[in-house]
Amino acid sequence: MNPVIETCKVGDVEIKIETGRVAKQANSVLITIGETTVLTTAVSSAEPRDLPFLPLTVEYREAGSAAGKIPGGYFKREGRPGENEILTCRVTDRPIRPLFPKGYRNDTQIISNVLSHDKENEPDVLSTTGASAALTISEIPWAGPIAGIRVARIDGKFVAFPTYSQTQKADITLVVGVSRDAIVMVEGGAQQVSESDMIDALMFAKDSAAPLIELQDRLRERVGKEKRIFVPPAVDDELIAAVKDFARGGMVEAIKIHGKHDRHDAIKELKKASLAKFADSHPEGESDIKSAIGALEKEVVRTQVVETGVRIDGRDTTTVRPLHIEAHPFPRPHGSALFQRGETQAIVSVTLGTEYDAQRLDTIRGDVRRNFLLHYNFPPYCTGEARPMRGTSRREIGHGALAERSLKVVMPDTETFPYTVRIVSDVTESNGSSSMASVCGGSLALMDAGVPIKAPVAGIAMGLIQEGDKIAVLTDILGDEDHMGDMDFKVTGTADGITALQMDIKVQGLTRKILEDALSQARDARLHILDGMNETLAQARDDVSQYAPRIVTMQVKVDRIRDIIGPGGKMIRAITEQSGAQINVDDSGRVSISSSSIESIDKARRLIEGLTAEAEIGAYYQGMVTRCADFGAFVEILPGTDGLVHISELENHRVNQVTDVLNEGDEVVVKVLNIDQTGRIRLSRKAAFGVDPSEVQNMRA
């Protein structure tokens, strides 16, 4: 097949999708913006597997060669995927997974590889559209297409597919998955913006993505394969109906049980009773019976919510579960908090470190330093389960990234607070939205650690159940409501506005009105939680923990950096050894001095000031004579800085020879008379006669 190319314009950006040139044994496309190109492939096995779930895997890789870069480290090749790559896998997976037919069990794999990166047009969002295009032209049964689009608001104007430079100036940045008729996925952050502004951004994304959908339609018309015939697994409709009739009364009673584990136990007993009831008449019907119980639970829960407004834990649709909040529950972490909302609990700690603790990442864009980190842990015991722990999961990375994005907006700049900050959220109980508990606990722990954040941040998870024309928007959803509902909508922010948003939607036709209701309800809940947080800890503590390092910064001229470093780093090592403090100097001349001891910091600061201080006209210095000449004496008043005391400035009377007054090695108090344009310093000894010793600087000491 000859290569086939289709292009479209989204705003001012041209997007090209090509197929038939590379990876021809798979369903593949090349998608390009500017000089950034991503290859995405889709492959699915011919035979299904005996599994209770769709075996779909999504991979995304950024090769250093795409940006003309050799990877760092000893091996000089790409290793396991980094956090950004894993987050991109999740953003690609979430909008495409629900569009596979129910019951599809064929091994399916999506792989995206960045082949070229111009460092301005971001490749991550291309993976979503590329996956959709590869599936759309394939024989794989799939109900697409969709499109992935990044939008940003810059100086009040929305921009589609902004460059990296543009996003650095944006106050809203979103990655949105869009189907032909609806928004299906959202991931992004904002600088405390209003709900109406956020909805405008979402609507802009939905409208802007239309050309990408049309492009994929054209591509399928030209090269699309005939879709594989998929026949869903056969089910016994009569058996399912009989099971539902038998179990309906028990299910209605079971969902009235408010406790998560007690309710689950009751449903398990109902399932056992149903299996026993139909075991003789339907010996091969175990799978259908279990499916019927699951479908019945979903049906009863959803009907009850939309008909009565009463949820499975007894709440109405707008009530937030009871809060329990503790600030500084543990003595030794630099900051800590315990945040509990219903049956979801997180213990969050904050650790303050120096610039040496910043994370250094070897990325396709180059070396990156991160001085704000949030790590989220979801151990099996938090849901009462026993299962192996196999390292950090993709889910943990995704939830941690959402919480980090939520809080990063309110962090002080490094000039104001020159610390590396690490937040760790350990989820100790979970029944819905532990990531939002991590946001609330993280905000409290930051303030407990003395971090001067701009404002406290809280988060809430919203849900949606839509049955025909009846819609219920749910505040603070439970885990079961997430599973059985039509939307998982997480919103974080301050009292002034939204800082992050994450949304996955299972229904079509999510209107602006529904979004407005959901965001308005989320704002009310967020403000309620913030009130509870403020009752415990309303602002940052006046000082950092006694166990945290102290950091002092000072600014020196760029041309004096070499004086602090010294040849081969000799001078900075000497300062560190003499003072016991850590010293870090950046290219701008910003010097950070850190230690747990104030005395060490003061000593290091004095040493650095002595090395970098510059003479001031009119100031008095105690210096040392370094050389005598016929016309005067040279005096070192600062390390590496000397000036001339002319023979006429030695005494109030005539001096015949300089050595009659001064000799090499003598200490003498002098005054700076003048500094010329070349930096030569003129000094006077006689002008310093009778000066108050407190006015004399002795920075050589």
C-alpha positions, 0 to 999 in steps of 0.5 A: 500500500502506498502511503496515505496522508490526511491533514487538517488545521486546528486553530493555527496548527496543521496536523498530519496523519500518515499511514502505510509507510512504516510498521506495516505489519501492524495498524499504524499511523504517523501523526505530526505537528511541526517537527514532532512526530509520534508513531502509534500502533494498534494490534489485537489477537485473533482469539479471545482469552478466558478473562473477566476483563479487557486485556488492553495495554497501552505503552508510550516511549520518548526516545532521546534520539528523537530530540538529538539527545543521548540518554544519561547514566551508565547504560546510555539507553532508555530504561523503564518508562519515566513518570511523564511516559506513564502519565501519557499512557494513562491519558491515552488509555482512559478515553479509548478503553470504554469504546471497546465492545462489552465482553471483548477479551482479545489481547490488545496493545497500543504502543506510541513511540516519539520519533521526532521532537522539536521541543516546542510541540508536545508529543504526549497529546498526539498519542491519544489521537494516534491511538484512535486513528490506528484503531479506526483504520484497523479491523479491531472492533472499536466505537471511535474515533476520538481526538486528544487535544491540549488547550491553554488560556494565554492572556485571556485567549484560548489556544489549541495545541499550544507550544511548550513556551506558551503553556509556561505563560498559561493560567489554564492548561488542559488535555481533553479527550473528545468524541464525535459528540462529547467530552470523554476525558479531561486532565489538567490544571489552572491558576485558581480560575473560576468554574465558568472559565473552566467550562469555557476551556472545555467547550473550546476544546470540544469544538476545536477537536472536530477537525481531528474527528473528520480527518480520521473519518477520511482516513478510514474511508481511504484505507480502513479495513473491514471490522472483525465480526465480534459476537459477545459471549452468549448469556442466558437471558431467562436465567439472568431475569430469574436471578434478578427476580429472586435476588431483588428484595435482598439487594434492596435491603443490602444496599441500605447497609451503610458500611462498605464492608458490611454491605459487600458481605451482604451482597456476597451472601446474596450471591452465594444464595443465588448460586445455591438456588440455581445450581441444580437447574443451571449447573453451567450458569455460574458466570451468568448468575454472578453477572446478574447479581452485579447488574442488579446491584447497579440497577437498584443503586442507580434507580434509587439515586435518581428516583429518591435522591438517597445514596447507598450510605444514606446521604443525599446527593450534595452532602460531604461525608463527615470530616476528621482532621489532625494537624501534626499528629506525629512529632518528627516529620517536618510537617504532617496531617491526618485527613479523613472523609468518611471511610477514606483516610490519608496520612500525609507528611512533608519533608524539607530539603536543600537544593541537593535533594532536588530530583534530577530527571534525564528527559527528552527535553534535557536535564530537569530539576524538580524541587517539589515532589508528591508521592502517593502510596496505596497499600493493599491494607487500605481496602482490607485486602491482602495482595502482593506489593510490586513497586509503584503502580501506574495508578499511584503515579497518576493519583500522585500527579493529580495531587501534585498539580493541585498543590504546586499552584500555591507553592511559594517561589524558590526565592521566597522559600528556597527548599526542596519539598517532598510530600508523601501521602499514605492512604490508610483507608479507602472508600472513594477519592483517596487522591482528593484526601491526599490534596487536603492532607497535603495542604495541611501538612505543608502549612504544618511544615511552615511552607508559606503557601498562597492559600489552602487547597481542597479537593472533591470527587463528583459523580453522575448517574443518568437514567433516561432524562433523570440526572443526579450529580453526586458530591463526594462519591464512594468507590461503589458509586464511581464503579456504577456511575457515569462520571468520575469528576475530581476538582481541586482548588482554593476558595478563589478558584480551581487548581486542577481537574480530572474527569472520565465520562462514560455517557454521551451528551454531557451538556454545559448545564450538567457541567455547570451543576457539577462544578457548582456543587463541587465548589460548595463541597470544596468550600465546606471542606476548606472550612473544616481544614481552617478550623484545624490549621488556617495558615502556615506556621510561623517557622519551619520545624526544629528538625528541618534544615535552615536555608539562607540565600544571598546574592553575589555578582556573577563575576564573583562566583569564581571566587566562591568556587575557587580553582577546582572547587577548592574554596567552596570545599574549604568553606563547607569544611570550616563552617559545616554548612552546605553551599550551593551557587547557581549561575545567576549568583544566587548562593544558598547556605543550608545547615541545621545549625544557625552558627554554621550558616552565619560562619559560612555567610561571613566567609562568603561575604569576605570573599565576594565583598567589594570596596565602598567609597567612604568606608573604613577597612582594616587591611594588610600592607602587601607591598611598599613602593617609592610612591606609596603602599599597597594595602589588601583591604578585602580578600583579593582586593587591594588599593594604593595609599599614596605617600601623601596620604600616610601622615598629616605631615610630609613623609620622606620614605614609605617605609618610615611609616609602613612595612610589608605585613603591617595591619593598618586602618584606611579609608577608601577615597575613590574607585576609578572606572578601571577598578583601581582603589585610592586609599588614605591612612591619614583620613582614618585617624580617630575613626570609631572602631565600630565603623571599621570593616575587617572582612579579612578576619 
